[in-house]
Amino acid sequence: MLKVGKLDSNMLQKIVIDKIKYKRPEVKTRAGIGEDCAVIDYGKYECVVSTDPITAAINDIGRLAIHISCNDIASNGIEPLGITLTVMLPEGTTEEDISMIMAQAGAAAEKVGVEIIGGHTEITAAVNQPVIVSTAIGRGLAGDSQSAHNMKPGDYILMTKTAGLEGTGIIASDFEEELSGVLTDEELVSAKALLDQVSVVREGLIAGEIGTSGMHDVTEGGILGAVWEMCHIAGLGCQVWKEQVAADPVTIKIAEHFDVDWLRLISSGCMLIVAPEAKTERLMAAIQEGGIEVSCIGQVCEKEKGLYLVDGDRQIEIAPPEADELYKVVK
């Protein structure tokens, strides 16, 4: 029996991706480990498409459904234009429940500047809590999409905001009563407020204008999972310096309480940006001028040197992502 959460990389390759045999010549970036978006050739333009589900959150599901797919488009340096939502709801759902979900989605879409262009809404016995699958679409000039295939040894790895922020917000929102004995009232409010930062569209567009060696929205698998996926795409290694990875103190407290690894906790709102050395300072300055926290957390190296987390005197090998740490809490 398979574990809850995303399939691990080897299984995903073997039983999903390897089954996709037919290839269209118009597809410039297709399904692959670590690839968040497909890129399709439309002559002068290219269409960028990404789809993602929200399955582990309840209270903020409408808002998160917009951000997760739009973030993937932005990780290509492209502005999201339209989004569709497939909303599957359990028996017992009320009109007020649906109205709340769509009010969240509508407000988030307006904030990002993306139009909800269609979808499907259904009450079904197939789910026992709300599930939303969103598909976002963006358009850029041919060749504008950023790609981890452009990574090179010596490039720096930048990270925006703080690790584990989405997971922190979800846990704080859905387990408020349990955490009331762990966090102060102010810390609990602060933890839930982290969900206000889950969009990476702004930093994605800022970085896309300057040019990068690839970007990756940090979702399931957390910071270390995203680093592994980018290096897998590029066929390279890296070092990640743990002391440089920013984390909110409330994230650390929640992670310790639930015994989860905040470096592998779902982190929508964080963007990994791989920057050539010549552009690193310019990229960091532009992102900071946009009012977004950014830090340099590591460096790309040759594949033969491996993928390691440097924690003081220790070097810990970075393993492929498995089920997100959130699923240890949301069971």
Disulfide bonds with the S-S distance in Angstrom:
none
